[in-house]
């Protein structure tokens, strides 16, 4: 997410986010939901499917576990879709 707000950056350092992130990793069995890569929790990333409920995310609906490669691919794809034509 480019141009991250101060609110977002602070939240991503919070204990609340750490708890939600750990819960989503556990739900996904510590595997990337895109490619199935299994790794230690500190390697995997938890991606927001939506920022609409930032700080009040539903771990089941708003978050997904991704490996760094798939996470980068998702963000690259989203940037291309948002680029002006």
Beta strands, then each sheet from edge to edge (+ up, - down):
strand 1: 45-48
strand 2: 63-66
sheet 1: 1+ 2-
end
